[in-house]
Amino acid sequence: MNFLEKLFGKKSDVKPIDVRKRFDLLGPTGQGSMSKVWRARDTKSGRQVALKVLDKEKTDRFEGRFDPKFKKPTEGEIAVQLSHPNVVKTYEWGRTLDGEQWLCMEFVEGQGLSFLVDVQNETMQKGRLDLVVQLGEAIEYLHRQKFLHRDICPRNVIVDETDQVKLIDFGLVVPNTPQFQQPGNRTGTLAYMAPELIKRRPTDERIDVFSFAVTAYEMYAGRRPWKSLKSVDTALRAYATEGTDLRELVPDVDETVAAALMKGIACEPRDRWPDMSAMLEELRRAQRG
């Protein structure tokens, strides 16, 4: 029995439901490139939830990139398996009457990390290393579950009212197995995408290490290591050079943090941290200090 069969078993038919009967939609909370999200009341449990409905055409197009024999799990199948304090909890998933995939998740009151990066408020100024470590722990957990996230960026992170980080989107997640590490599947957010992914080379956990390091760098500097990554061509030209050293932009940054993040954004995978655990060890050392 292979890894996916052990994790998910045989796929069973999911009975479609009318989500507007099951959920009271209280208002939209956001829209991604492949989904819409509402704050809702689950009439089955009575609790307030976030209801995510995936765009069927875009989701089918993405999942169609993979050979059917690989049996790629859906976002819902992956998300309900995850249980970590820094990963948004998915209670249930299913299909709508139109064949769209829906996910019923915990509703998180808080602010997007993108907003906090922009405003650089007290939460960021005093607590960003803690936020960085929390996000790293979410990714470390995901890797231990044998998955690659492939889209780590501030847009996919919420910081709740207690300053707890929540990783919220698993639309591009794939199993970390040889068939899903093959070159060719260029997906993610360009400004945070690892060079080997853009170049359509084989991938592994280090693509998430890179995206995490770029995100953490931006949390400190308010900008990314490379400017104007507006197209694949500009990104390829930019990655021919190393990113701006964080210490040039933030002179008072902790040396251990700066060194860890600069190693994380190395353009060549072999020069990066081999995995999230190794990188987190350095960041936790700085945190203890």
C-alpha positions in Angstrom: 0.0 0.0 0.0 1.5 3.3 -1.0 1.8 6.5 1.0 -1.5 8.1 -0.2 -3.5 4.9 0.3 -2.2 4.6 3.8 -3.1 8.3 4.5 -6.4 8.5 2.8 -7.6 5.0 2.1 -9.7 4.5 -1.0 -11.6 7.5 -2.2 -15.3 7.3 -1.5 -18.1 9.2 -3.2 -19.1 12.4 -1.5 -22.8 13.2 -1.5 -23.3 16.7 -2.8 -25.2 19.2 -0.6 -26.9 22.5 -1.0 -24.5 24.7 1.0 -27.0 27.5 1.3 -29.3 25.2 3.2 -26.5 23.8 5.4 -24.9 27.1 6.1 -26.2 30.6 6.8 -23.9 32.9 4.9 -23.2 35.9 7.1 -20.9 37.8 4.7 -17.9 37.4 2.5 -14.5 37.5 4.2 -12.2 37.1 1.2 -11.6 35.8 -2.3 -8.5 34.0 -3.5 -7.4 33.1 -7.0 -9.2 29.8 -6.8 -11.9 30.2 -4.2 -14.4 32.4 -2.3 -14.7 32.5 1.5 -17.7 33.4 3.7 -18.2 33.9 7.4 -21.1 31.5 8.0 -23.1 29.7 10.7 -23.1 26.0 10.4 -26.7 24.9 11.0 -25.5 21.4 11.8 -23.2 22.3 14.7 -24.4 25.9 15.4 -21.0 27.3 15.4 -19.6 30.2 13.4 -17.2 29.0 10.7 -15.4 30.0 7.6 -16.9 28.4 4.5 -14.6 28.1 1.6 -15.9 27.2 -1.9 -13.4 26.4 -4.6 -13.8 27.5 -8.2 -14.5 24.2 -10.0 -13.0 25.1 -13.3 -9.7 26.4 -11.8 -9.5 23.6 -9.3 -10.0 20.9 -12.0 -7.5 22.7 -14.2 -4.9 22.6 -11.4 -5.6 19.0 -10.4 -5.6 18.0 -14.1 -1.9 18.8 -14.2 -1.2 15.5 -12.4 -1.4 12.1 -13.9 -4.6 10.4 -12.5 -2.6 7.3 -11.6 -0.8 9.4 -8.9 -4.2 9.9 -7.2 -3.6 13.4 -6.0 -5.7 14.1 -2.9 -8.0 17.1 -3.0 -7.6 20.2 -0.8 -10.4 19.0 1.5 -8.9 15.5 1.9 -5.5 17.1 2.9 -6.9 19.9 5.1 -9.1 17.7 7.4 -6.0 15.6 8.2 -4.1 18.6 9.6 -4.1 19.4 13.3 -1.7 22.0 14.6 -2.1 25.2 16.7 -0.7 27.3 13.8 -2.7 25.7 11.1 -6.3 26.7 10.5 -8.6 23.8 11.5 -10.8 22.2 8.8 -13.8 20.5 10.3 -15.4 19.0 7.2 -15.3 19.1 3.4 -17.7 18.0 0.6 -19.1 18.9 -2.7 -21.9 21.4 -3.7 -24.8 20.5 -6.0 -22.7 22.1 -8.8 -19.7 19.8 -8.0 -17.7 22.5 -6.3 -15.5 21.5 -3.4 -16.3 23.2 -0.1 -14.4 23.3 3.2 -15.9 24.1 6.6 -13.1 25.7 8.7 -12.6 27.5 12.0 -13.3 31.2 11.8 -10.2 33.2 12.8 -10.7 36.8 14.0 -7.5 38.6 13.2 -5.5 40.5 10.6 -3.8 39.2 7.5 0.0 39.1 7.7 0.1 41.2 4.5 -1.5 44.0 6.4 0.9 43.7 9.3 3.9 43.7 6.9 2.6 47.0 5.4 1.8 48.9 8.6 4.7 47.5 10.7 2.7 48.2 13.9 3.5 47.2 17.5 2.6 43.6 16.9 5.2 43.4 14.2 7.8 45.6 15.9 7.8 43.7 19.2 6.7 40.2 18.3 7.8 39.5 14.7 10.4 36.8 15.7 7.7 35.0 17.6 5.4 35.2 14.6 8.2 34.0 12.3 8.9 31.0 14.5 5.1 30.2 14.7 4.8 30.2 10.9 8.0 28.1 10.6 6.5 25.6 13.0 3.3 25.3 10.9 5.4 24.6 7.8 7.6 22.1 9.8 4.5 20.3 10.8 3.2 20.2 7.3 6.5 18.7 6.1 6.3 16.1 8.8 2.9 15.0 7.4 4.7 14.5 4.0 3.3 17.5 2.2 4.7 20.5 0.3 2.8 23.7 0.7 4.0 25.5 -2.5 2.4 28.9 -1.7 3.9 30.3 1.5 3.4 34.1 1.5 1.8 36.7 3.7 -1.5 36.5 1.9 -2.0 32.9 3.2 -1.3 33.8 6.9 -3.6 35.3 9.5 -2.5 36.5 13.0 -5.4 36.2 15.4 -6.3 38.5 18.3 -4.0 36.6 20.7 -1.1 37.0 18.2 -1.3 33.3 17.2 -0.3 32.6 13.6 -2.6 30.6 11.4 -1.6 29.2 8.0 -4.9 29.2 6.1 -4.6 28.0 2.5 -3.8 24.5 1.2 -5.1 24.9 -2.4 -1.7 24.1 -4.0 -0.5 21.5 -1.5 0.8 18.2 -2.9 2.3 15.1 -1.3 6.0 15.2 -0.8 6.6 12.1 -2.9 8.7 11.5 -6.0 5.8 11.7 -8.4 4.8 15.2 -7.1 8.4 16.5 -7.0 8.9 16.2 -10.7 9.7 19.4 -12.7 7.1 21.2 -14.7 4.3 22.2 -12.3 5.0 25.9 -11.8 2.4 27.1 -9.3 2.5 29.6 -6.4 2.9 33.3 -5.9 5.6 34.5 -8.1 7.3 37.0 -5.7 7.8 34.1 -3.2 8.4 31.3 -5.6 11.7 29.4 -5.3 14.0 29.7 -8.4 14.0 25.9 -9.0 10.2 26.0 -9.2 10.3 28.8 -11.7 13.0 27.0 -13.7 10.8 23.9 -13.8 13.4 21.8 -11.9 12.7 19.0 -9.4 11.4 20.3 -6.1 11.5 19.3 -2.4 11.0 20.9 1.0 13.4 23.6 0.2 10.9 25.4 -2.0 8.9 26.1 1.1 12.1 27.0 3.0 12.7 29.7 0.4 9.2 31.1 0.4 9.1 31.1 4.2 12.5 32.9 4.3 11.3 35.6 1.8 8.1 36.1 3.9 10.1 36.4 7.1 12.6 38.8 5.5 9.6 41.0 4.4 8.3 40.9 8.0 11.6 42.6 9.1 12.4 44.8 6.1 8.9 45.7 4.8 10.1 44.7 1.4 11.3 41.5 -0.3 15.0 40.7 -1.1 14.4 41.2 -4.8 12.4 44.0 -6.3 10.1 44.0 -9.3 9.4 40.3 -9.7 6.5 41.0 -12.0 7.0 38.2 -14.5 8.8 34.9 -14.9 11.5 36.6 -17.0 12.2 39.4 -14.5 12.3 36.8 -11.7 14.8 34.7 -13.6 17.0 37.8 -14.2 16.7 38.8 -10.5 17.7 35.3 -9.3 20.9 35.5 -11.2 22.1 37.7 -8.3 21.8 37.2 -4.5 19.0 39.2 -2.7 19.8 42.4 -0.8 21.4 41.5 2.6 18.8 42.0 5.3 21.4 43.7 7.5 21.7 46.5 4.9 18.0 47.3 5.3 17.6 46.6 9.0 21.0 47.3 10.7 19.8 46.4 14.2 18.4 43.0 13.2 19.6 40.0 15.3 22.7 38.5 13.6 21.4 35.0 14.1 18.1 35.8 12.5 19.7 37.7 9.6 22.1 34.8 8.8 19.3 32.3 9.0 17.0 34.2 6.6 19.8 34.9 4.1 20.7 31.3 4.0 17.0 30.5 3.5 16.8 32.7 0.4 19.8 31.3 -1.3 19.1 30.9 -5.0 20.7 27.5 -5.2 18.8 24.8 -3.2 22.1 23.2 -2.1 23.1 26.5 -0.4 19.8 26.7 1.6 18.8 25.0 4.8 18.1 21.4 4.0 14.7 21.5 5.8 12.5 23.7 8.0 13.7 22.0 11.2 17.3 23.0 10.7 16.3 26.6 10.0 13.9 26.7 13.0 16.7 25.5 15.3 18.6 28.8 14.5 15.5 31.0 14.8 14.6 29.4 18.1 18.1 30.0 19.3 17.7 33.7 18.5 14.3 33.7 20.2 15.7 32.2 23.4 18.5 34.8 23.3 
